[in-house]
Amino acid sequence: MICRSPKNANRTKTAASHLFDDSHGSQIAEFAVALPLIIVFVIGIYDFSQAFGMKQRLGNAARDGARIGASQPTADLSQTEPVTVDAIARVVGTSLQGAGINDCGLATGNWTVTRVNLIWTYLANSGCASALTLIIDRGFITTAAIGPPYASTMTIDNTRVTLSYPYQWRFGNVVTLITPTSNFARGTTQIQAIATMQNLN
């Protein structure tokens, strides 16, 4: 028979109460509950900032195309696929590559082209989730008001470049950690950039 002194019994009781009162277990449980929410917030911030940065880089590529298009001659615009318009598409593709964006085959001429009047639509889908769309309008007309003493309007002939790029969202893959049935931001979204510049020729 083992006899324990009241002093030792109190020590054992105190140690046991500390064990059951320890908050480490509840902290781990709280972290396990909060972790999916933290992951969704971090990925969401990253994903939306990437989309915003993509929009800026697409705008730069569209401006590069409009700048080149405005200086191109117009003698070959009667052709189905003019060399001067193809050059604009290649410049946009090269600009995308320079910005670290997959050009979907635009720079190398891996595209299909349709034409309506002075508007050419390029679809490129090499290595992209869905097709990149580039619309080049060599006859985009704008007007500008002319002040006194003329008080009339002037017609301006422009080149307008519209670039629609398929952006693959990552946020939709992690939001299911919180709501498994959610389909928010799944797949791709077309991010669009438009640039217009007055024709010089």
Long-range contacts (C-beta under 8 A, 24 or more apart in sequence): 36-177, 36-178, 37-178, 39-174, 39-177, 40-171, 40-174, 40-175, 40-177, 40-178, 43-170, 43-171, 43-174, 44-171, 44-174, 44-175, 46-170, 47-169, 47-170, 47-171, 47-185, 48-171, 51-167, 51-169, 51-189, 51-191, 54-101, 54-165, 54-167, 54-191, 55-191, 55-193, 57-96, 57-99, 57-100, 57-101, 58-96, 58-101, 58-163, 58-165, 58-191, 58-192, 58-193, 59-193, 59-195, 60-95, 60-99, 61-92, 61-95, 61-96, 61-99, 61-101, 61-163, 61-193, 62-92, 62-161, 62-162, 62-163, 62-193, 62-194, 62-195, 63-161, 63-195, 63-197, 64-91, 64-92, 64-95, 65-89, 65-91, 65-92, 65-95, 65-134, 65-136, 65-161, 65-163, 65-195, 66-159, 66-160, 66-161, 66-195, 66-196, 66-197, 67-195, 67-197, 69-136, 69-138, 69-159, 69-161, 69-197, 69-199, 70-158, 70-159, 70-197, 70-198, 70-199, 70-200, 71-200, 71-201, 72-138, 72-159, 72-201, 73-201, 74-138, 74-199, 74-201, 77-118, 77-138, 80-115, 81-113, 81-115, 81-120, 85-120, 85-136, 85-138, 88-136, 88-159, 88-161, 89-120, 89-122, 89-134, 89-136, 92-134, 92-161, 92-163, 93-124, 101-165, 102-127, 102-128, 103-132, 104-128, 104-131, 104-132, 106-132, 106-134, 128-166, 129-166, 129-168, 129-187, 129-188, 130-166, 130-188, 130-190, 131-166, 132-163, 132-164, 132-165, 132-166, 133-162, 133-163, 133-164, 133-190, 134-161, 134-162, 134-163, 134-164, 135-160, 135-161, 135-162, 135-163, 135-164, 136-160, 136-161, 137-161, 137-162, 138-199, 140-196, 142-196, 156-198, 157-198, 157-199, 158-196, 158-197, 158-198, 158-199, 159-196, 159-197, 159-199, 160-194, 160-195, 160-196, 161-194, 161-195, 161-196, 162-192, 162-193, 162-194, 163-192, 163-193, 163-194, 164-190, 164-191, 164-192, 165-190, 165-191, 165-192, 165-193, 166-190, 167-191
